[in-house]
């Protein structure tokens, strides 16, 4: 996928989830549209993004 991070075992880029959320969609809507992504994987990405924003590497 051109070097983009993807959800494990899928061809769904992680930034697709971020785009869905920014467009006002819910996590459930994303999971419905991308059934190969598990809820746990999606939540893990969101938690990682949140943690990265709160505590960026120096």
PDBQT receptor file of N, H, CA, C and O in Angstrom, charges set to zero:
ATOM      1  N   UNK A   1       0.829  -1.199   0.000  1.00  0.00    +0.000 N 
ATOM      2  CA  UNK A   1       0.000   0.000   0.000  1.00  0.00    +0.000 C 
ATOM      3  C   UNK A   1       0.867   1.254   0.000  1.00  0.00    +0.000 C 
ATOM      4  O   UNK A   1       0.603   2.202   0.740  1.00  0.00    +0.000 OA
ATOM      5  N   UNK A   2       1.883   1.252  -0.821  1.00  0.00    +0.000 N 
ATOM      6  H   UNK A   2       2.097   0.482  -1.423  1.00  0.00    +0.000 HD
ATOM      7  CA  UNK A   2       2.738   2.431  -1.002  1.00  0.00    +0.000 C 
ATOM      8  C   UNK A   2       3.403   2.876   0.295  1.00  0.00    +0.000 C 
ATOM      9  O   UNK A   2       3.648   4.066   0.490  1.00  0.00    +0.000 OA
ATOM     10  N   UNK A   3       3.691   1.940   1.171  1.00  0.00    +0.000 N 
ATOM     11  H   UNK A   3       3.492   0.973   1.013  1.00  0.00    +0.000 HD
ATOM     12  CA  UNK A   3       4.380   2.271   2.408  1.00  0.00    +0.000 C 
ATOM     13  C   UNK A   3       3.492   2.789   3.519  1.00  0.00    +0.000 C 
ATOM     14  O   UNK A   3       3.983   3.079   4.610  1.00  0.00    +0.000 OA
ATOM     15  N   UNK A   4       2.206   2.912   3.273  1.00  0.00    +0.000 N 
ATOM     16  H   UNK A   4       1.808   2.676   2.386  1.00  0.00    +0.000 HD
ATOM     17  CA  UNK A   4       1.286   3.380   4.314  1.00  0.00    +0.000 C 
ATOM     18  C   UNK A   4       1.049   2.263   5.326  1.00  0.00    +0.000 C 
ATOM     19  O   UNK A   4       0.966   1.094   4.951  1.00  0.00    +0.000 OA
ATOM     20  N   UNK A   5       0.941   2.615   6.606  1.00  0.00    +0.000 N 
ATOM     21  H   UNK A   5       1.009   3.565   6.912  1.00  0.00    +0.000 HD
ATOM     22  CA  UNK A   5       0.576   1.591   7.587  1.00  0.00    +0.000 C 
ATOM     23  C   UNK A   5      -0.848   1.094   7.320  1.00  0.00    +0.000 C 
ATOM     24  O   UNK A   5      -1.753   1.878   7.035  1.00  0.00    +0.000 OA
ATOM     25  N   UNK A   6      -1.020  -0.210   7.417  1.00  0.00    +0.000 N 
ATOM     26  H   UNK A   6      -0.284  -0.847   7.648  1.00  0.00    +0.000 HD
ATOM     27  CA  UNK A   6      -2.334  -0.823   7.226  1.00  0.00    +0.000 C 
ATOM     28  C   UNK A   6      -2.689  -1.643   8.452  1.00  0.00    +0.000 C 
ATOM     29  O   UNK A   6      -1.821  -2.003   9.246  1.00  0.00    +0.000 OA
ATOM     30  N   UNK A   7      -3.969  -1.934   8.596  1.00  0.00    +0.000 N 
ATOM     31  H   UNK A   7      -4.674  -1.641   7.951  1.00  0.00    +0.000 HD
ATOM     32  CA  UNK A   7      -4.403  -2.830   9.661  1.00  0.00    +0.000 C 
ATOM     33  C   UNK A   7      -3.880  -4.224   9.350  1.00  0.00    +0.000 C 
ATOM     34  O   UNK A   7      -3.946  -4.673   8.205  1.00  0.00    +0.000 OA
ATOM     35  N   UNK A   8      -3.364  -4.906  10.356  1.00  0.00    +0.000 N 
ATOM     36  H   UNK A   8      -3.311  -4.541  11.285  1.00  0.00    +0.000 HD
ATOM     37  CA  UNK A   8      -2.772  -6.230  10.183  1.00  0.00    +0.000 C 
ATOM     38  C   UNK A   8      -3.729  -7.175   9.470  1.00  0.00    +0.000 C 
ATOM     39  O   UNK A   8      -4.910  -7.263   9.806  1.00  0.00    +0.000 OA
ATOM     40  N   UNK A   9      -3.192  -7.880   8.479  1.00  0.00    +0.000 N 
ATOM     41  H   UNK A   9      -2.233  -7.809   8.206  1.00  0.00    +0.000 HD
ATOM     42  CA  UNK A   9      -3.981  -8.867   7.761  1.00  0.00    +0.000 C 
ATOM     43  C   UNK A   9      -4.984  -8.284   6.783  1.00  0.00    +0.000 C 
ATOM     44  O   UNK A   9      -5.828  -9.010   6.258  1.00  0.00    +0.000 OA
ATOM     45  N   UNK A  10      -4.904  -6.980   6.529  1.00  0.00    +0.000 N 
ATOM     46  H   UNK A  10      -4.218  -6.390   6.955  1.00  0.00    +0.000 HD
ATOM     47  CA  UNK A  10      -5.835  -6.321   5.604  1.00  0.00    +0.000 C 
ATOM     48  C   UNK A  10      -5.042  -5.452   4.640  1.00  0.00    +0.000 C 
ATOM     49  O   UNK A  10      -3.819  -5.340   4.734  1.00  0.00    +0.000 OA
ATOM     50  N   UNK A  11      -5.751  -4.857   3.736  1.00  0.00    +0.000 N 
ATOM     51  H   UNK A  11      -6.744  -4.949   3.660  1.00  0.00    +0.000 HD
ATOM     52  CA  UNK A  11      -5.165  -3.839   2.861  1.00  0.00    +0.000 C 
ATOM     53  C   UNK A  11      -5.814  -2.482   3.150  1.00  0.00    +0.000 C 
ATOM     54  O   UNK A  11      -5.824  -1.596   2.296  1.00  0.00    +0.000 OA
ATOM     55  N   UNK A  12      -6.350  -2.331   4.351  1.00  0.00    +0.000 N 
ATOM     56  H   UNK A  12      -6.342  -3.051   5.045  1.00  0.00    +0.000 HD
ATOM     57  CA  UNK A  12      -7.031  -1.092   4.743  1.00  0.00    +0.000 C 
ATOM     58  C   UNK A  12      -6.019  -0.169   5.434  1.00  0.00    +0.000 C 
ATOM     59  O   UNK A  12      -5.532  -0.487   6.519  1.00  0.00    +0.000 OA
ATOM     60  N   UNK A  13      -5.705   0.963   4.813  1.00  0.00    +0.000 N 
ATOM     61  H   UNK A  13      -6.101   1.221   3.931  1.00  0.00    +0.000 HD
ATOM     62  CA  UNK A  13      -4.769   1.901   5.442  1.00  0.00    +0.000 C 
ATOM     63  C   UNK A  13      -5.328   2.462   6.750  1.00  0.00    +0.000 C 
ATOM     64  O   UNK A  13      -6.524   2.727   6.872  1.00  0.00    +0.000 OA
ATOM     65  N   UNK A  14      -4.443   2.633   7.711  1.00  0.00    +0.000 N 
ATOM     66  H   UNK A  14      -3.471   2.418   7.612  1.00  0.00    +0.000 HD
ATOM     67  CA  UNK A  14      -4.829   3.182   9.011  1.00  0.00    +0.000 C 
ATOM     68  C   UNK A  14      -5.435   4.570   8.849  1.00  0.00    +0.000 C 
ATOM     69  O   UNK A  14      -6.372   4.927   9.563  1.00  0.00    +0.000 OA
ATOM     70  N   UNK A  15      -4.904   5.353   7.916  1.00  0.00    +0.000 N 
ATOM     71  H   UNK A  15      -4.143   5.063   7.336  1.00  0.00    +0.000 HD
ATOM     72  CA  UNK A  15      -5.428   6.719   7.773  1.00  0.00    +0.000 C 
ATOM     73  C   UNK A  15      -6.866   6.758   7.275  1.00  0.00    +0.000 C 
ATOM     74  O   UNK A  15      -7.519   7.798   7.355  1.00  0.00    +0.000 OA
ATOM     75  N   UNK A  16      -7.367   5.639   6.763  1.00  0.00    +0.000 N 
ATOM     76  H   UNK A  16      -6.836   4.794   6.698  1.00  0.00    +0.000 HD
ATOM     77  CA  UNK A  16      -8.774   5.572   6.372  1.00  0.00    +0.000 C 
ATOM     78  C   UNK A  16      -9.662   5.721   7.599  1.00  0.00    +0.000 C 
ATOM     79  O   UNK A  16     -10.688   6.399   7.544  1.00  0.00    +0.000 OA
ATOM     80  N   UNK A  17      -9.280   5.098   8.699  1.00  0.00    +0.000 N 
ATOM     81  H   UNK A  17      -8.446   4.547   8.744  1.00  0.00    +0.000 HD
ATOM     82  CA  UNK A  17     -10.041   5.232   9.949  1.00  0.00    +0.000 C 
ATOM     83  C   UNK A  17     -10.033   6.678  10.422  1.00  0.00    +0.000 C 
ATOM     84  O   UNK A  17     -11.071   7.216  10.808  1.00  0.00    +0.000 OA
ATOM     85  N   UNK A  18      -8.878   7.295  10.391  1.00  0.00    +0.000 N 
ATOM     86  H   UNK A  18      -8.035   6.858  10.078  1.00  0.00    +0.000 HD
ATOM     87  CA  UNK A  18      -8.787   8.685  10.838  1.00  0.00    +0.000 C 
ATOM     88  C   UNK A  18      -9.677   9.577   9.963  1.00  0.00    +0.000 C 
ATOM     89  O   UNK A  18     -10.375  10.453  10.473  1.00  0.00    +0.000 OA
ATOM     90  N   UNK A  19      -9.647   9.353   8.669  1.00  0.00    +0.000 N 
ATOM     91  H   UNK A  19      -9.079   8.642   8.255  1.00  0.00    +0.000 HD
ATOM     92  CA  UNK A  19     -10.500  10.127   7.755  1.00  0.00    +0.000 C 
ATOM     93  C   UNK A  19     -11.971   9.941   8.049  1.00  0.00    +0.000 C 
ATOM     94  O   UNK A  19     -12.741  10.901   8.020  1.00  0.00    +0.000 OA
ATOM     95  N   UNK A  20     -12.369   8.699   8.335  1.00  0.00    +0.000 N 
ATOM     96  H   UNK A  20     -11.743   7.920   8.359  1.00  0.00    +0.000 HD
ATOM     97  CA  UNK A  20     -13.774   8.432   8.669  1.00  0.00    +0.000 C 
ATOM     98  C   UNK A  20     -14.193   9.233   9.902  1.00  0.00    +0.000 C 
ATOM     99  O   UNK A  20     -15.248   9.868   9.918  1.00  0.00    +0.000 OA
ATOM    100  N   UNK A  21     -13.358   9.192  10.919  1.00  0.00    +0.000 N 
ATOM    101  H   UNK A  21     -12.501   8.677  10.906  1.00  0.00    +0.000 HD
ATOM    102  CA  UNK A  21     -13.677   9.893  12.171  1.00  0.00    +0.000 C 
ATOM    103  C   UNK A  21     -13.741  11.407  11.915  1.00  0.00    +0.000 C 
ATOM    104  O   UNK A  21     -14.658  12.081  12.385  1.00  0.00    +0.000 OA
ATOM    105  N   UNK A  22     -12.772  11.928  11.176  1.00  0.00    +0.000 N 
ATOM    106  H   UNK A  22     -12.027  11.380  10.795  1.00  0.00    +0.000 HD
ATOM    107  CA  UNK A  22     -12.756  13.372  10.886  1.00  0.00    +0.000 C 
ATOM    108  C   UNK A  22     -13.960  13.806  10.065  1.00  0.00    +0.000 C 
ATOM    109  O   UNK A  22     -14.414  14.945  10.175  1.00  0.00    +0.000 OA
ATOM    110  N   UNK A  23     -14.477  12.902   9.244  1.00  0.00    +0.000 N 
ATOM    111  H   UNK A  23     -14.108  11.977   9.155  1.00  0.00    +0.000 HD
ATOM    112  CA  UNK A  23     -15.662  13.214   8.437  1.00  0.00    +0.000 C 
ATOM    113  C   UNK A  23     -16.966  13.100   9.221  1.00  0.00    +0.000 C 
ATOM    114  O   UNK A  23     -18.047  13.306   8.668  1.00  0.00    +0.000 OA
ATOM    115  N   UNK A  24     -16.864  12.770  10.512  1.00  0.00    +0.000 N 
ATOM    116  H   UNK A  24     -15.987  12.602  10.961  1.00  0.00    +0.000 HD
ATOM    117  CA  UNK A  24     -18.047  12.715  11.361  1.00  0.00    +0.000 C 
ATOM    118  C   UNK A  24     -18.703  11.346  11.449  1.00  0.00    +0.000 C 
ATOM    119  O   UNK A  24     -19.790  11.210  12.012  1.00  0.00    +0.000 OA
ATOM    120  N   UNK A  25     -18.048  10.331  10.894  1.00  0.00    +0.000 N 
ATOM    121  H   UNK A  25     -17.165  10.441  10.437  1.00  0.00    +0.000 HD
ATOM    122  CA  UNK A  25     -18.586   8.975  10.983  1.00  0.00    +0.000 C 
ATOM    123  C   UNK A  25     -18.207   8.340  12.315  1.00  0.00    +0.000 C 
ATOM    124  O   UNK A  25     -17.289   8.796  12.997  1.00  0.00    +0.000 OA
ATOM    125  N   UNK A  26     -18.913   7.300  12.667  1.00  0.00    +0.000 N 
ATOM    126  H   UNK A  26     -19.659   6.930  12.113  1.00  0.00    +0.000 HD
ATOM    127  CA  UNK A  26     -18.634   6.593  13.913  1.00  0.00    +0.000 C 
ATOM    128  C   UNK A  26     -17.701   5.417  13.660  1.00  0.00    +0.000 C 
ATOM    129  O   UNK A  26     -17.493   5.000  12.521  1.00  0.00    +0.000 OA
ATOM    130  N   UNK A  27     -17.155   4.900  14.732  1.00  0.00    +0.000 N 
ATOM    131  H   UNK A  27     -17.325   5.239  15.657  1.00  0.00    +0.000 HD
ATOM    132  CA  UNK A  27     -16.328   3.703  14.640  1.00  0.00    +0.000 C 
ATOM    133  C   UNK A  27     -17.154   2.544  14.086  1.00  0.00    +0.000 C 
ATOM    134  O   UNK A  27     -16.659   1.763  13.273  1.00  0.00    +0.000 OA
ATOM    135  N   UNK A  28     -18.394   2.428  14.516  1.00  0.00    +0.000 N 
ATOM    136  H   UNK A  28     -18.796   3.062  15.177  1.00  0.00    +0.000 HD
ATOM    137  CA  UNK A  28     -19.254   1.351  14.014  1.00  0.00    +0.000 C 
ATOM    138  C   UNK A  28     -19.469   1.455  12.509  1.00  0.00    +0.000 C 
ATOM    139  O   UNK A  28     -19.503   0.439  11.814  1.00  0.00    +0.000 OA
ATOM    140  N   UNK A  29     -19.615   2.679  12.002  1.00  0.00    +0.000 N 
ATOM    141  H   UNK A  29     -19.588   3.504  12.566  1.00  0.00    +0.000 HD
ATOM    142  CA  UNK A  29     -19.776   2.855  10.555  1.00  0.00    +0.000 C 
ATOM    143  C   UNK A  29     -18.514   2.413   9.812  1.00  0.00    +0.000 C 
ATOM    144  O   UNK A  29     -18.592   1.766   8.768  1.00  0.00    +0.000 OA
ATOM    145  N   UNK A  30     -17.365   2.767  10.355  1.00  0.00    +0.000 N 
ATOM    146  H   UNK A  30     -17.301   3.293  11.203  1.00  0.00    +0.000 HD
ATOM    147  CA  UNK A  30     -16.102   2.343   9.753  1.00  0.00    +0.000 C 
ATOM    148  C   UNK A  30     -16.009   0.818   9.727  1.00  0.00    +0.000 C 
ATOM    149  O   UNK A  30     -15.673   0.230   8.699  1.00  0.00    +0.000 OA
ATOM    150  N   UNK A  31     -16.306   0.183  10.856  1.00  0.00    +0.000 N 
ATOM    151  H   UNK A  31     -16.579   0.661  11.692  1.00  0.00    +0.000 HD
ATOM    152  CA  UNK A  31     -16.209  -1.276  10.949  1.00  0.00    +0.000 C 
ATOM    153  C   UNK A  31     -17.203  -1.967  10.021  1.00  0.00    +0.000 C 
ATOM    154  O   UNK A  31     -16.921  -3.041   9.490  1.00  0.00    +0.000 OA
ATOM    155  N   UNK A  32     -18.349  -1.357   9.830  1.00  0.00    +0.000 N 
ATOM    156  H   UNK A  32     -18.579  -0.485  10.262  1.00  0.00    +0.000 HD
ATOM    157  CA  UNK A  32     -19.344  -1.917   8.913  1.00  0.00    +0.000 C 
ATOM    158  C   UNK A  32     -18.840  -1.853   7.464  1.00  0.00    +0.000 C 
ATOM    159  O   UNK A  32     -19.048  -2.780   6.681  1.00  0.00    +0.000 OA
ATOM    160  N   UNK A  33     -18.179  -0.750   7.126  1.00  0.00    +0.000 N 
ATOM    161  H   UNK A  33     -18.010   0.003   7.762  1.00  0.00    +0.000 HD
ATOM    162  CA  UNK A  33     -17.675  -0.574   5.760  1.00  0.00    +0.000 C 
ATOM    163  C   UNK A  33     -16.385  -1.350   5.503  1.00  0.00    +0.000 C 
ATOM    164  O   UNK A  33     -16.055  -1.637   4.352  1.00  0.00    +0.000 OA
ATOM    165  N   UNK A  34     -15.655  -1.692   6.563  1.00  0.00    +0.000 N 
ATOM    166  H   UNK A  34     -15.924  -1.459   7.498  1.00  0.00    +0.000 HD
ATOM    167  CA  UNK A  34     -14.393  -2.421   6.439  1.00  0.00    +0.000 C 
ATOM    168  C   UNK A  34     -14.406  -3.624   7.386  1.00  0.00    +0.000 C 
ATOM    169  O   UNK A  34     -13.732  -3.611   8.416  1.00  0.00    +0.000 OA
ATOM    170  N   UNK A  35     -15.163  -4.650   7.041  1.00  0.00    +0.000 N 
ATOM    171  H   UNK A  35     -15.711  -4.660   6.204  1.00  0.00    +0.000 HD
ATOM    172  CA  UNK A  35     -15.339  -5.796   7.947  1.00  0.00    +0.000 C 
ATOM    173  C   UNK A  35     -14.072  -6.611   8.206  1.00  0.00    +0.000 C 
ATOM    174  O   UNK A  35     -14.055  -7.437   9.118  1.00  0.00    +0.000 OA
ATOM    175  N   UNK A  36     -13.014  -6.396   7.425  1.00  0.00    +0.000 N 
ATOM    176  H   UNK A  36     -13.028  -5.725   6.684  1.00  0.00    +0.000 HD
ATOM    177  CA  UNK A  36     -11.765  -7.129   7.686  1.00  0.00    +0.000 C 
ATOM    178  C   UNK A  36     -10.988  -6.533   8.852  1.00  0.00    +0.000 C 
ATOM    179  O   UNK A  36     -10.057  -7.161   9.356  1.00  0.00    +0.000 OA
ATOM    180  N   UNK A  37     -11.354  -5.330   9.289  1.00  0.00    +0.000 N 
ATOM    181  H   UNK A  37     -12.110  -4.820   8.879  1.00  0.00    +0.000 HD
ATOM    182  CA  UNK A  37     -10.701  -4.682  10.425  1.00  0.00    +0.000 C 
ATOM    183  C   UNK A  37     -11.458  -5.059  11.693  1.00  0.00    +0.000 C 
ATOM    184  O   UNK A  37     -12.683  -4.947  11.747  1.00  0.00    +0.000 OA
ATOM    185  N   UNK A  38     -10.726  -5.506  12.711  1.00  0.00    +0.000 N 
ATOM    186  H   UNK A  38      -9.732  -5.597  12.666  1.00  0.00    +0.000 HD
ATOM    187  CA  UNK A  38     -11.381  -5.854  13.973  1.00  0.00    +0.000 C 
ATOM    188  C   UNK A  38     -11.583  -4.592  14.813  1.00  0.00    +0.000 C 
ATOM    189  O   UNK A  38     -10.852  -3.611  14.685  1.00  0.00    +0.000 OA
ATOM    190  N   UNK A  39     -12.584  -4.650  15.662  1.00  0.00    +0.000 N 
ATOM    191  H   UNK A  39     -13.179  -5.448  15.766  1.00  0.00    +0.000 HD
ATOM    192  CA  UNK A  39     -12.844  -3.535  16.573  1.00  0.00    +0.000 C 
ATOM    193  C   UNK A  39     -11.605  -3.272  17.435  1.00  0.00    +0.000 C 
ATOM    194  O   UNK A  39     -11.218  -2.121  17.635  1.00  0.00    +0.000 OA
ATOM    195  N   UNK A  40     -10.987  -4.339  17.941  1.00  0.00    +0.000 N 
ATOM    196  H   UNK A  40     -11.301  -5.275  17.778  1.00  0.00    +0.000 HD
ATOM    197  CA  UNK A  40      -9.813  -4.170  18.804  1.00  0.00    +0.000 C 
ATOM    198  C   UNK A  40      -8.673  -3.465  18.066  1.00  0.00    +0.000 C 
ATOM    199  O   UNK A  40      -8.010  -2.596  18.633  1.00  0.00    +0.000 OA
ATOM    200  N   UNK A  41      -8.445  -3.834  16.805  1.00  0.00    +0.000 N 
ATOM    201  H   UNK A  41      -8.984  -4.540  16.344  1.00  0.00    +0.000 HD
ATOM    202  CA  UNK A  41      -7.387  -3.169  16.031  1.00  0.00    +0.000 C 
ATOM    203  C   UNK A  41      -7.703  -1.694  15.825  1.00  0.00    +0.000 C 
ATOM    204  O   UNK A  41      -6.820  -0.846  15.950  1.00  0.00    +0.000 OA
ATOM    205  N   UNK A  42      -8.953  -1.383  15.511  1.00  0.00    +0.000 N 
ATOM    206  H   UNK A  42      -9.671  -2.071  15.409  1.00  0.00    +0.000 HD
ATOM    207  CA  UNK A  42      -9.346   0.009  15.305  1.00  0.00    +0.000 C 
ATOM    208  C   UNK A  42      -9.204   0.815  16.594  1.00  0.00    +0.000 C 
ATOM    209  O   UNK A  42      -8.697   1.936  16.577  1.00  0.00    +0.000 OA
ATOM    210  N   UNK A  43      -9.647   0.251  17.695  1.00  0.00    +0.000 N 
ATOM    211  H   UNK A  43     -10.060  -0.660  17.710  1.00  0.00    +0.000 HD
ATOM    212  CA  UNK A  43      -9.530   0.936  18.988  1.00  0.00    +0.000 C 
ATOM    213  C   UNK A  43      -8.059   1.136  19.345  1.00  0.00    +0.000 C 
ATOM    214  O   UNK A  43      -7.680   2.188  19.859  1.00  0.00    +0.000 OA
ATOM    215  N   UNK A  44      -7.241   0.137  19.075  1.00  0.00    +0.000 N 
ATOM    216  H   UNK A  44      -7.549  -0.717  18.657  1.00  0.00    +0.000 HD
ATOM    217  CA  UNK A  44      -5.804   0.256  19.362  1.00  0.00    +0.000 C 
ATOM    218  C   UNK A  44      -5.177   1.406  18.580  1.00  0.00    +0.000 C 
ATOM    219  O   UNK A  44      -4.348   2.139  19.120  1.00  0.00    +0.000 OA
ATOM    220  N   UNK A  45      -5.558   1.573  17.321  1.00  0.00    +0.000 N 
ATOM    221  H   UNK A  45      -6.232   0.978  16.882  1.00  0.00    +0.000 HD
ATOM    222  CA  UNK A  45      -5.040   2.678  16.512  1.00  0.00    +0.000 C 
ATOM    223  C   UNK A  45      -5.475   4.008  17.106  1.00  0.00    +0.000 C 
ATOM    224  O   UNK A  45      -4.669   4.932  17.215  1.00  0.00    +0.000 OA
ATOM    225  N   UNK A  46      -6.736   4.110  17.488  1.00  0.00    +0.000 N 
ATOM    226  H   UNK A  46      -7.390   3.359  17.399  1.00  0.00    +0.000 HD
ATOM    227  CA  UNK A  46      -7.226   5.364  18.064  1.00  0.00    +0.000 C 
ATOM    228  C   UNK A  46      -6.538   5.664  19.398  1.00  0.00    +0.000 C 
ATOM    229  O   UNK A  46      -6.213   6.818  19.681  1.00  0.00    +0.000 OA
ATOM    230  N   UNK A  47      -6.317   4.645  20.210  1.00  0.00    +0.000 N 
ATOM    231  H   UNK A  47      -6.581   3.708  19.981  1.00  0.00    +0.000 HD
ATOM    232  CA  UNK A  47      -5.617   4.836  21.482  1.00  0.00    +0.000 C 
ATOM    233  C   UNK A  47      -4.177   5.271  21.247  1.00  0.00    +0.000 C 
ATOM    234  O   UNK A  47      -3.665   6.143  21.950  1.00  0.00    +0.000 OA
ATOM    235  N   UNK A  48      -3.526   4.667  20.261  1.00  0.00    +0.000 N 
ATOM    236  H   UNK A  48      -3.941   3.960  19.690  1.00  0.00    +0.000 HD
ATOM    237  CA  UNK A  48      -2.148   5.041  19.935  1.00  0.00    +0.000 C 
ATOM    238  C   UNK A  48      -2.094   6.494  19.454  1.00  0.00    +0.000 C 
ATOM    239  O   UNK A  48      -1.216   7.252  19.868  1.00  0.00    +0.000 OA
ATOM    240  N   UNK A  49      -3.024   6.880  18.587  1.00  0.00    +0.000 N 
ATOM    241  H   UNK A  49      -3.737   6.264  18.251  1.00  0.00    +0.000 HD
ATOM    242  CA  UNK A  49      -3.062   8.259  18.093  1.00  0.00    +0.000 C 
ATOM    243  C   UNK A  49      -3.284   9.230  19.247  1.00  0.00    +0.000 C 
ATOM    244  O   UNK A  49      -2.632  10.271  19.323  1.00  0.00    +0.000 OA
ATOM    245  N   UNK A  50      -4.191   8.894  20.128  1.00  0.00    +0.000 N 
ATOM    246  H   UNK A  50      -4.721   8.048  20.066  1.00  0.00    +0.000 HD
ATOM    247  CA  UNK A  50      -4.471   9.743  21.283  1.00  0.00    +0.000 C 
ATOM    248  C   UNK A  50      -3.232   9.870  22.164  1.00  0.00    +0.000 C 
ATOM    249  O   UNK A  50      -2.865  10.974  22.567  1.00  0.00    +0.000 OA
ATOM    250  N   UNK A  51      -2.602   8.768  22.459  1.00  0.00    +0.000 N 
ATOM    251  H   UNK A  51      -2.901   7.871  22.132  1.00  0.00    +0.000 HD
ATOM    252  CA  UNK A  51      -1.406   8.765  23.312  1.00  0.00    +0.000 C 
ATOM    253  C   UNK A  51      -0.286   9.570  22.655  1.00  0.00    +0.000 C 
ATOM    254  O   UNK A  51       0.437  10.300  23.333  1.00  0.00    +0.000 OA
ATOM    255  N   UNK A  52      -0.144   9.436  21.339  1.00  0.00    +0.000 N 
ATOM    256  H   UNK A  52      -0.731   8.843  20.789  1.00  0.00    +0.000 HD
ATOM    257  CA  UNK A  52       0.896  10.170  20.610  1.00  0.00    +0.000 C 
ATOM    258  C   UNK A  52       0.664  11.679  20.675  1.00  0.00    +0.000 C 
ATOM    259  O   UNK A  52       1.616  12.457  20.727  1.00  0.00    +0.000 OA
ATOM    260  N   UNK A  53      -0.590  12.081  20.672  1.00  0.00    +0.000 N 
ATOM    261  H   UNK A  53      -1.364  11.449  20.630  1.00  0.00    +0.000 HD
ATOM    262  CA  UNK A  53      -0.908  13.501  20.765  1.00  0.00    +0.000 C 
ATOM    263  C   UNK A  53      -0.676  14.043  22.169  1.00  0.00    +0.000 C 
ATOM    264  O   UNK A  53      -0.229  15.177  22.337  1.00  0.00    +0.000 OA
ATOM    265  N   UNK A  54      -0.978  13.235  23.167  1.00  0.00    +0.000 N 
ATOM    266  H   UNK A  54      -1.341  12.313  23.030  1.00  0.00    +0.000 HD
ATOM    267  CA  UNK A  54      -0.852  13.669  24.555  1.00  0.00    +0.000 C 
ATOM    268  C   UNK A  54       0.597  13.660  25.023  1.00  0.00    +0.000 C 
ATOM    269  O   UNK A  54       1.008  14.488  25.837  1.00  0.00    +0.000 OA
ATOM    270  N   UNK A  55       1.367  12.705  24.493  1.00  0.00    +0.000 N 
ATOM    271  H   UNK A  55       1.033  12.033  23.832  1.00  0.00    +0.000 HD
ATOM    272  CA  UNK A  55       2.754  12.530  24.933  1.00  0.00    +0.000 C 
ATOM    273  C   UNK A  55       3.666  12.321  23.727  1.00  0.00    +0.000 C 
ATOM    274  O   UNK A  55       4.201  11.226  23.548  1.00  0.00    +0.000 OA
ATOM    275  N   UNK A  56       3.854  13.339  22.905  1.00  0.00    +0.000 N 
ATOM    276  H   UNK A  56       3.420  14.228  23.051  1.00  0.00    +0.000 HD
ATOM    277  CA  UNK A  56       4.696  13.170  21.717  1.00  0.00    +0.000 C 
ATOM    278  C   UNK A  56       6.142  12.874  22.107  1.00  0.00    +0.000 C 
ATOM    279  O   UNK A  56       6.626  13.340  23.139  1.00  0.00    +0.000 OA
ATOM    280  N   UNK A  57       6.813  12.105  21.281  1.00  0.00    +0.000 N 
ATOM    281  H   UNK A  57       6.420  11.727  20.443  1.00  0.00    +0.000 HD
ATOM    282  CA  UNK A  57       8.226  11.793  21.518  1.00  0.00    +0.000 C 
ATOM    283  C   UNK A  57       9.043  13.069  21.402  1.00  0.00    +0.000 C 
ATOM    284  O   UNK A  57       8.757  13.939  20.580  1.00  0.00    +0.000 OA
ATOM    285  N   UNK A  58      10.024  13.156  22.209  1.00  0.00    +0.000 N 
ATOM    286  H   UNK A  58      10.256  12.449  22.877  1.00  0.00    +0.000 HD
ATOM    287  CA  UNK A  58      10.884  14.355  22.172  1.00  0.00    +0.000 C 
ATOM    288  C   UNK A  58      11.958  14.209  21.143  1.00  0.00    +0.000 C 
ATOM    289  O   UNK A  58      12.774  15.115  20.970  1.00  0.00    +0.000 OA
TER     290      UNK A  58
